């Protein structure tokens, strides 16, 4: 028997930064559940490659190039998507950047840029999509947070500030919009095996050893590990879940770690 709680057929999901990496994995998870996909990006070449990947895999997908930090572009894009594709039922604020610079060496412009992409952009996207969701009395917004929403780490002061802010933005929007039957929640990924982490995911690399040792699951996350949380938060199964962050981290935040010689 089909479980309709997780069925996204007839729904349209907009995923920012969905042309690659974890954004693409989550988008595919939503597509597997039946959603029509709308992918945002800023590189035409990467967008064309991504759309080819999605379509060859059998997904119904549309691509829109726009800058999620540009208020005018966001407003235009949301209107175009709803006009050309359909009502946006699910918004995944995934696009983000990180600048690894010690706080004493970081320029204010770099700090502001990270906040602009990782915090202001999700606000802009949520505000514009949220207006339409409020009018329809229905919607799901998923903000991609981070373990840095809870923890600090060397050289990521801007990123941690943004992701900590995103956690609280998630809770505040949930507080304001729950009465309109809109659920706003977040996903906090741990350390994942992506193209970006490939150079350090090798035996003998100190950071690889650190992650394996620090994670109770004793492995890096696979991008597909995020699909379940994304589908849950996008579906009827989470209709009374609001303002929560689901950390998909293999248990890192649940422990203080273990000595390297401990089995």
C-alpha contacts under 8 A as a table, 3 or more apart, distances in Angstrom:
res1	aa1	res2	aa2	distance
3	X	6	X	6.31
3	X	7	X	6.98
4	X	7	X	4.85
5	X	235	X	6.42
5	X	236	X	5.10
5	X	237	X	4.99
6	X	33	X	6.90
6	X	231	X	6.70
6	X	232	X	6.57
6	X	235	X	5.19
6	X	236	X	6.37
6	X	237	X	6.17
7	X	33	X	5.53
7	X	34	X	6.52
7	X	235	X	6.76
7	X	236	X	7.96
8	X	11	X	5.43
8	X	30	X	7.21
8	X	33	X	5.25
8	X	34	X	4.81
8	X	35	X	4.99
8	X	234	X	7.84
8	X	235	X	6.47
9	X	33	X	6.80
9	X	34	X	4.16
9	X	35	X	5.23
9	X	36	X	7.74
10	X	34	X	7.13
10	X	35	X	6.30
10	X	36	X	7.23
11	X	34	X	7.50
11	X	35	X	4.99
11	X	36	X	6.20
11	X	88	X	7.59
11	X	89	X	5.83
11	X	90	X	7.46
12	X	35	X	5.51
12	X	36	X	4.73
12	X	37	X	6.00
12	X	38	X	7.23
12	X	86	X	6.97
12	X	87	X	6.67
12	X	88	X	5.26
12	X	89	X	5.36
12	X	90	X	6.29
13	X	27	X	7.89
13	X	30	X	7.45
13	X	35	X	6.31
13	X	36	X	6.18
13	X	37	X	5.15
13	X	38	X	5.96
13	X	88	X	6.11
13	X	89	X	6.05
13	X	90	X	4.45
13	X	91	X	5.83
13	X	92	X	7.45
14	X	37	X	6.19
14	X	38	X	4.59
14	X	39	X	5.94
14	X	40	X	7.34
14	X	88	X	6.72
14	X	90	X	6.16
14	X	91	X	4.93
14	X	92	X	6.13
15	X	18	X	5.39
15	X	23	X	6.90
15	X	27	X	6.51
15	X	37	X	7.57
15	X	38	X	6.30
15	X	39	X	5.24
15	X	40	X	6.19
15	X	91	X	6.12
15	X	92	X	4.69
15	X	93	X	6.35
15	X	94	X	6.57
16	X	23	X	7.34
16	X	39	X	6.14
16	X	40	X	4.61
16	X	41	X	6.57
16	X	68	X	7.83
16	X	92	X	6.36
16	X	93	X	5.53
16	X	94	X	5.24
16	X	95	X	5.14
17	X	20	X	7.13
17	X	23	X	5.91
17	X	24	X	7.86
17	X	39	X	7.13
17	X	40	X	5.56
17	X	41	X	5.24
17	X	93	X	7.99
17	X	94	X	5.72
17	X	95	X	4.24
17	X	96	X	7.49
18	X	21	X	7.54
18	X	22	X	7.71
18	X	23	X	4.31
18	X	24	X	4.65
18	X	27	X	6.68
18	X	39	X	5.28
18	X	40	X	6.01
18	X	41	X	6.74
18	X	94	X	7.36
18	X	95	X	7.55
19	X	23	X	6.91
19	X	24	X	5.74
19	X	39	X	6.71
19	X	40	X	7.17
19	X	41	X	6.24
19	X	46	X	6.54
19	X	47	X	5.84
19	X	50	X	5.12
19	X	51	X	7.70
20	X	23	X	6.06
20	X	24	X	4.92
20	X	25	X	7.79
20	X	50	X	6.88
21	X	24	X	5.46
21	X	25	X	6.50
21	X	194	X	6.23
21	X	195	X	7.23
21	X	223	X	7.41
22	X	25	X	4.99
22	X	26	X	6.19
22	X	194	X	7.69
22	X	223	X	5.63
22	X	226	X	7.70
23	X	26	X	5.28
23	X	27	X	6.09
23	X	94	X	6.04
23	X	95	X	7.68
24	X	27	X	5.01
24	X	28	X	6.10
25	X	28	X	5.18
25	X	29	X	6.31
25	X	223	X	5.76
25	X	224	X	5.91
25	X	226	X	7.25
25	X	227	X	6.69
26	X	29	X	4.96
26	X	30	X	6.39
26	X	223	X	7.82
26	X	224	X	7.42
26	X	226	X	6.13
26	X	227	X	5.04
26	X	230	X	6.15
27	X	30	X	5.12
27	X	31	X	6.15
27	X	37	X	6.91
27	X	227	X	7.98
28	X	31	X	4.80
28	X	32	X	5.98
28	X	54	X	7.75
28	X	59	X	7.66
28	X	227	X	7.64
29	X	32	X	5.04
29	X	33	X	6.51
29	X	224	X	7.74
29	X	227	X	4.68
29	X	228	X	7.22
29	X	230	X	7.15
29	X	231	X	6.54
30	X	33	X	5.16
30	X	34	X	6.64
30	X	35	X	5.62
30	X	37	X	7.74
30	X	227	X	7.31
30	X	230	X	7.03
30	X	231	X	5.68
30	X	234	X	7.84
31	X	34	X	5.02
31	X	35	X	4.69
31	X	36	X	6.30
31	X	37	X	6.45
31	X	59	X	6.14
31	X	60	X	7.53
32	X	35	X	7.27
32	X	59	X	7.84
33	X	231	X	7.17
35	X	60	X	7.94
36	X	59	X	7.54
36	X	60	X	5.35
36	X	61	X	6.04
37	X	59	X	7.55
37	X	60	X	6.13
37	X	61	X	4.51
37	X	62	X	6.23
38	X	61	X	5.66
38	X	62	X	4.76
38	X	63	X	5.73
38	X	64	X	7.26
38	X	81	X	7.98
39	X	61	X	7.22
39	X	62	X	6.15
39	X	63	X	4.80
39	X	64	X	6.21
40	X	63	X	6.02
40	X	64	X	5.08
40	X	65	X	5.75
40	X	66	X	6.83
41	X	44	X	7.78
41	X	46	X	7.89
41	X	47	X	6.33
41	X	63	X	7.71
41	X	64	X	6.70
41	X	65	X	5.15
41	X	66	X	6.44
41	X	67	X	7.61
42	X	47	X	7.65
42	X	65	X	5.19
42	X	66	X	5.75
42	X	67	X	6.27
43	X	46	X	5.30
43	X	47	X	6.00
43	X	65	X	7.26
44	X	47	X	5.00
44	X	48	X	6.15
44	X	65	X	7.18
45	X	48	X	5.27
45	X	49	X	6.30
46	X	49	X	5.12
46	X	50	X	6.02
47	X	50	X	5.03
47	X	51	X	6.07
47	X	63	X	6.87
47	X	65	X	7.82
48	X	51	X	5.24
48	X	52	X	6.22
49	X	52	X	5.18
49	X	53	X	6.35
50	X	53	X	5.03
50	X	54	X	6.23
51	X	54	X	5.06
51	X	55	X	6.02
51	X	61	X	7.02
51	X	62	X	7.43
51	X	63	X	6.96
52	X	55	X	5.24
52	X	56	X	6.03
53	X	56	X	5.34
53	X	57	X	6.32
54	X	57	X	5.20
54	X	58	X	6.50
54	X	59	X	5.48
54	X	60	X	7.73
54	X	61	X	6.92
55	X	58	X	4.98
55	X	59	X	5.25
55	X	60	X	6.75
55	X	61	X	6.99
56	X	59	X	7.58
62	X	85	X	7.87
64	X	77	X	7.37
64	X	81	X	7.98
66	X	73	X	6.07
66	X	74	X	6.91
66	X	77	X	6.92
67	X	70	X	5.43
67	X	73	X	6.36
67	X	74	X	6.95
68	X	71	X	7.47
68	X	73	X	7.38
68	X	74	X	5.93
68	X	117	X	7.34
68	X	121	X	5.38
68	X	122	X	7.86
68	X	124	X	7.59
68	X	125	X	7.05
69	X	74	X	7.60
69	X	116	X	6.42
69	X	117	X	6.01
69	X	120	X	6.93
69	X	121	X	4.81
69	X	124	X	7.44
70	X	73	X	5.34
70	X	74	X	6.09
70	X	121	X	7.94
71	X	74	X	5.16
71	X	75	X	6.26
71	X	124	X	6.74
72	X	75	X	5.28
72	X	76	X	6.27
73	X	76	X	5.15
73	X	77	X	5.95
74	X	77	X	5.11
74	X	78	X	6.10
74	X	124	X	7.36
74	X	125	X	6.75
74	X	128	X	7.67
75	X	78	X	5.40
75	X	79	X	6.34
75	X	128	X	6.51
76	X	79	X	5.26
76	X	80	X	6.13
77	X	80	X	4.98
77	X	81	X	6.03
78	X	81	X	5.17
78	X	82	X	6.24
78	X	128	X	7.16
78	X	129	X	6.90
79	X	82	X	5.33
79	X	83	X	6.11
80	X	83	X	5.03
80	X	84	X	5.82
80	X	85	X	7.99
81	X	84	X	5.22
81	X	85	X	5.33
81	X	86	X	6.50
81	X	87	X	7.73
81	X	88	X	7.79
82	X	85	X	5.57
82	X	86	X	4.38
82	X	87	X	4.88
82	X	88	X	6.47
83	X	86	X	5.98
83	X	87	X	7.87
88	X	91	X	7.03
88	X	129	X	7.23
88	X	133	X	7.87
88	X	139	X	7.95
89	X	133	X	7.42
89	X	138	X	7.37
89	X	139	X	5.15
89	X	140	X	6.34
90	X	139	X	6.09
90	X	140	X	4.78
90	X	141	X	5.83
90	X	142	X	7.74
90	X	234	X	6.26
91	X	126	X	7.62
91	X	129	X	7.61
91	X	140	X	6.35
91	X	141	X	4.77
91	X	142	X	6.14
92	X	141	X	5.99
92	X	142	X	4.72
92	X	143	X	5.91
92	X	144	X	7.29
93	X	122	X	5.64
93	X	125	X	7.50
93	X	141	X	7.66
93	X	142	X	6.20
93	X	143	X	4.83
93	X	144	X	5.97
94	X	143	X	6.56
94	X	144	X	5.17
95	X	117	X	7.34
95	X	118	X	7.15
96	X	114	X	7.87
96	X	117	X	5.71
96	X	118	X	4.98
97	X	114	X	6.22
97	X	117	X	6.68
97	X	118	X	6.62
97	X	159	X	7.81
98	X	114	X	6.42
98	X	156	X	7.39
98	X	158	X	7.82
98	X	159	X	5.76
99	X	110	X	7.50
99	X	114	X	7.22
99	X	155	X	7.88
99	X	156	X	6.72
99	X	158	X	7.50
99	X	159	X	7.20
100	X	155	X	4.86
100	X	156	X	5.32
101	X	105	X	6.50
101	X	106	X	5.75
101	X	155	X	4.64
101	X	156	X	6.57
102	X	105	X	5.38
102	X	106	X	6.17
102	X	154	X	6.86
102	X	155	X	4.24
102	X	156	X	7.24
102	X	157	X	7.65
103	X	106	X	5.20
103	X	155	X	6.32
103	X	156	X	7.75
103	X	157	X	6.21
106	X	110	X	6.60
106	X	111	X	6.84
107	X	110	X	5.31
107	X	111	X	6.46
108	X	111	X	5.02
108	X	112	X	6.08
109	X	112	X	5.14
109	X	113	X	6.11
110	X	113	X	5.08
110	X	114	X	6.45
111	X	114	X	5.49
111	X	115	X	6.54
111	X	158	X	5.20
112	X	115	X	5.12
112	X	116	X	6.00
112	X	158	X	7.76
113	X	116	X	4.95
113	X	117	X	6.34
114	X	117	X	5.38
114	X	118	X	5.84
114	X	119	X	7.88
114	X	158	X	6.12
114	X	159	X	6.30
114	X	162	X	7.10
115	X	118	X	5.20
115	X	119	X	5.16
115	X	120	X	6.34
115	X	158	X	6.71
115	X	159	X	7.24
115	X	161	X	7.55
115	X	162	X	5.14
116	X	119	X	5.76
116	X	120	X	4.72
116	X	121	X	6.08
117	X	120	X	6.13
117	X	121	X	5.24
117	X	122	X	7.74
118	X	121	X	6.28
118	X	122	X	6.81
118	X	159	X	7.53
118	X	162	X	5.76
118	X	163	X	6.88
118	X	166	X	7.63
119	X	122	X	5.53
119	X	123	X	6.48
119	X	162	X	5.34
119	X	163	X	7.02
119	X	165	X	6.73
119	X	166	X	5.68
120	X	123	X	5.07
120	X	124	X	6.24
121	X	124	X	5.01
121	X	125	X	6.07
122	X	125	X	5.10
122	X	126	X	5.85
122	X	143	X	7.28
122	X	166	X	7.86
123	X	126	X	5.14
123	X	127	X	5.90
123	X	169	X	7.63
124	X	127	X	5.17
124	X	128	X	6.26
125	X	128	X	5.44
125	X	129	X	6.07
125	X	130	X	7.99
126	X	129	X	5.25
126	X	130	X	5.28
126	X	141	X	7.29
127	X	130	X	4.92
127	X	131	X	6.18
128	X	131	X	5.49
128	X	132	X	7.17
129	X	132	X	5.47
129	X	133	X	6.32
130	X	133	X	4.84
130	X	134	X	5.92
130	X	139	X	7.81
131	X	134	X	5.24
131	X	135	X	6.44
132	X	135	X	5.12
132	X	136	X	6.34
133	X	136	X	5.03
133	X	137	X	5.82
133	X	138	X	5.37
133	X	139	X	5.34
133	X	182	X	7.13
134	X	137	X	4.89
134	X	138	X	6.63
134	X	139	X	7.84
134	X	177	X	7.47
134	X	180	X	5.67
134	X	181	X	7.92
134	X	182	X	7.38
137	X	180	X	4.90
137	X	181	X	5.44
137	X	182	X	6.93
138	X	180	X	6.65
138	X	181	X	5.06
138	X	182	X	5.25
139	X	181	X	6.83
139	X	182	X	4.62
139	X	183	X	6.44
140	X	182	X	5.74
140	X	183	X	5.02
140	X	184	X	6.05
140	X	233	X	7.26
140	X	234	X	5.68
140	X	235	X	7.91
141	X	182	X	7.63
141	X	183	X	6.27
141	X	184	X	4.70
141	X	185	X	6.38
141	X	234	X	7.55
142	X	184	X	5.98
142	X	185	X	5.11
142	X	186	X	5.03
142	X	187	X	7.05
142	X	230	X	7.69
142	X	233	X	7.01
142	X	234	X	7.53
143	X	166	X	7.38
143	X	170	X	6.89
143	X	184	X	7.69
143	X	185	X	6.32
143	X	186	X	4.46
143	X	187	X	6.40
144	X	186	X	5.56
144	X	187	X	5.00
144	X	188	X	6.06
144	X	189	X	7.69
145	X	148	X	7.77
145	X	149	X	6.30
145	X	163	X	5.52
145	X	164	X	7.81
145	X	166	X	6.44
145	X	167	X	6.43
145	X	186	X	6.08
145	X	187	X	5.62
145	X	188	X	4.60
145	X	189	X	7.17
145	X	245	X	7.69
146	X	149	X	5.21
146	X	150	X	7.70
146	X	163	X	6.17
146	X	187	X	7.30
146	X	188	X	4.14
146	X	189	X	5.49
146	X	190	X	6.93
146	X	247	X	7.73
147	X	150	X	5.55
147	X	151	X	6.11
147	X	188	X	5.78
147	X	189	X	6.64
147	X	190	X	6.14
147	X	247	X	7.30
147	X	249	X	7.91
147	X	253	X	7.51
148	X	151	X	4.66
148	X	152	X	5.86
148	X	153	X	7.57
148	X	159	X	7.40
148	X	160	X	4.85
148	X	163	X	6.16
148	X	164	X	6.71
149	X	160	X	6.07
149	X	161	X	7.72
149	X	162	X	7.97
149	X	163	X	4.74
149	X	164	X	3.95
149	X	165	X	7.48
149	X	166	X	7.52
149	X	167	X	6.23
149	X	188	X	7.75
150	X	164	X	6.63
151	X	160	X	7.49
152	X	156	X	7.51
152	X	157	X	7.45
152	X	160	X	6.39
153	X	156	X	6.06
153	X	157	X	7.56
153	X	160	X	7.97
154	X	157	X	7.46
156	X	159	X	5.20
156	X	160	X	5.93
157	X	160	X	5.27
157	X	161	X	6.02
158	X	161	X	5.08
158	X	162	X	6.16
159	X	162	X	5.12
159	X	163	X	6.06
160	X	163	X	5.12
160	X	164	X	5.79
161	X	164	X	5.21
161	X	165	X	6.08
162	X	165	X	5.01
162	X	166	X	6.06
163	X	166	X	4.78
163	X	167	X	6.28
164	X	167	X	5.25
164	X	168	X	6.67
165	X	168	X	5.17
165	X	169	X	6.05
166	X	169	X	4.86
166	X	170	X	6.03
167	X	170	X	5.15
167	X	171	X	6.50
167	X	186	X	7.23
167	X	245	X	7.28
168	X	171	X	5.01
168	X	172	X	6.07
169	X	172	X	5.04
169	X	173	X	6.02
170	X	173	X	5.38
170	X	174	X	6.15
170	X	184	X	6.01
170	X	185	X	5.97
170	X	186	X	6.79
170	X	243	X	5.80
170	X	244	X	7.79
171	X	174	X	5.07
171	X	175	X	6.19
171	X	184	X	7.36
171	X	185	X	7.41
171	X	242	X	7.61
171	X	243	X	4.24
171	X	244	X	7.05
172	X	175	X	4.95
172	X	176	X	6.32
172	X	243	X	7.46
173	X	176	X	5.07
173	X	177	X	5.85
173	X	184	X	6.55
173	X	243	X	7.74
174	X	177	X	5.30
174	X	178	X	5.44
174	X	182	X	7.44
174	X	183	X	6.22
174	X	184	X	4.97
174	X	185	X	7.37
174	X	242	X	5.72
174	X	243	X	5.10
175	X	178	X	5.96
175	X	243	X	7.29
176	X	179	X	7.23
177	X	180	X	5.35
177	X	181	X	7.06
177	X	182	X	5.70
177	X	183	X	7.45
178	X	181	X	5.23
178	X	182	X	5.10
178	X	183	X	6.04
178	X	184	X	7.90
178	X	242	X	7.22
179	X	182	X	7.28
181	X	239	X	7.96
183	X	238	X	7.80
183	X	239	X	6.74
183	X	240	X	7.61
183	X	241	X	6.68
183	X	242	X	5.19
183	X	243	X	7.51
184	X	242	X	5.57
184	X	243	X	5.70
184	X	244	X	7.80
185	X	233	X	7.06
185	X	241	X	7.62
185	X	242	X	5.74
185	X	243	X	4.92
185	X	244	X	5.01
185	X	245	X	5.89
186	X	243	X	7.51
186	X	244	X	6.16
186	X	245	X	4.39
186	X	246	X	6.20
187	X	229	X	7.26
187	X	230	X	7.62
187	X	245	X	5.34
187	X	246	X	4.80
187	X	247	X	5.78
187	X	248	X	7.03
188	X	245	X	6.45
188	X	246	X	5.90
188	X	247	X	4.33
188	X	248	X	5.92
188	X	249	X	7.46
189	X	192	X	7.55
189	X	226	X	7.60
189	X	247	X	5.87
189	X	248	X	4.90
189	X	249	X	5.61
190	X	221	X	7.11
190	X	247	X	7.19
190	X	248	X	5.90
190	X	249	X	3.85
190	X	250	X	7.09
190	X	252	X	7.47
191	X	211	X	7.48
191	X	220	X	5.79
191	X	221	X	6.01
191	X	249	X	6.68
192	X	197	X	7.49
192	X	220	X	5.17
192	X	221	X	4.25
192	X	222	X	5.83
192	X	223	X	6.47
193	X	197	X	6.04
193	X	198	X	6.76
193	X	201	X	7.57
193	X	220	X	5.75
193	X	221	X	5.86
193	X	222	X	5.65
193	X	223	X	6.86
194	X	197	X	5.31
194	X	198	X	6.22
194	X	222	X	7.94
194	X	223	X	7.30
195	X	198	X	5.29
196	X	199	X	7.35
197	X	200	X	5.70
197	X	201	X	6.25
198	X	201	X	5.15
198	X	202	X	7.59
199	X	202	X	6.91
200	X	205	X	6.07
200	X	207	X	6.64
200	X	208	X	5.98
201	X	205	X	7.11
201	X	207	X	7.88
201	X	208	X	5.24
202	X	205	X	5.76
202	X	208	X	6.44
203	X	208	X	6.98
203	X	209	X	7.42
204	X	208	X	7.27
204	X	209	X	6.80
205	X	208	X	5.27
205	X	209	X	6.30
206	X	209	X	5.16
206	X	210	X	6.12
207	X	210	X	4.80
207	X	211	X	6.17
208	X	211	X	5.26
208	X	212	X	6.22
209	X	212	X	5.23
209	X	213	X	6.00
210	X	213	X	5.16
210	X	214	X	5.80
211	X	214	X	4.98
211	X	215	X	5.88
211	X	218	X	7.69
211	X	219	X	7.35
211	X	220	X	7.16
212	X	215	X	5.55
212	X	217	X	7.96
212	X	218	X	4.68
212	X	219	X	5.20
212	X	220	X	6.92
213	X	216	X	7.45
213	X	218	X	6.24
213	X	257	X	7.14
213	X	258	X	6.69
213	X	259	X	7.67
213	X	260	X	6.33
214	X	218	X	7.43
214	X	252	X	6.46
214	X	256	X	7.89
214	X	257	X	4.89
214	X	258	X	6.57
215	X	218	X	5.09
215	X	219	X	6.66
215	X	220	X	7.96
215	X	249	X	7.69
215	X	250	X	5.93
215	X	251	X	6.10
215	X	252	X	4.97
215	X	257	X	7.13
216	X	250	X	6.16
216	X	251	X	5.49
216	X	252	X	6.39
216	X	255	X	7.74
216	X	257	X	7.60
217	X	250	X	5.10
217	X	251	X	6.70
218	X	250	X	7.83
219	X	250	X	7.77
220	X	250	X	7.99
221	X	225	X	6.50
221	X	249	X	7.17
221	X	250	X	7.11
222	X	225	X	5.37
222	X	226	X	7.85
223	X	226	X	5.85
223	X	227	X	7.71
224	X	227	X	5.43
225	X	228	X	6.78
225	X	248	X	7.64
226	X	229	X	5.67
226	X	230	X	6.34
226	X	248	X	6.86
227	X	230	X	5.17
227	X	231	X	6.15
228	X	231	X	5.23
228	X	232	X	6.06
229	X	232	X	5.09
229	X	233	X	6.17
229	X	246	X	7.34
229	X	248	X	7.89
230	X	233	X	5.35
230	X	234	X	6.09
231	X	234	X	5.04
231	X	235	X	5.97
232	X	235	X	5.34
232	X	236	X	7.73
232	X	237	X	5.97
232	X	238	X	6.10
233	X	237	X	7.34
233	X	238	X	5.43
233	X	241	X	8.00
234	X	238	X	7.26
235	X	238	X	6.02
235	X	239	X	7.38
236	X	239	X	5.15
238	X	241	X	5.01
238	X	242	X	8.00
239	X	242	X	7.95
241	X	244	X	6.96
248	X	251	X	7.71
249	X	252	X	5.74
249	X	253	X	7.32
251	X	254	X	5.25
251	X	255	X	6.93
252	X	255	X	5.78
252	X	256	X	7.75
252	X	257	X	7.45
253	X	256	X	7.70
258	X	262	X	6.42
259	X	262	X	5.36
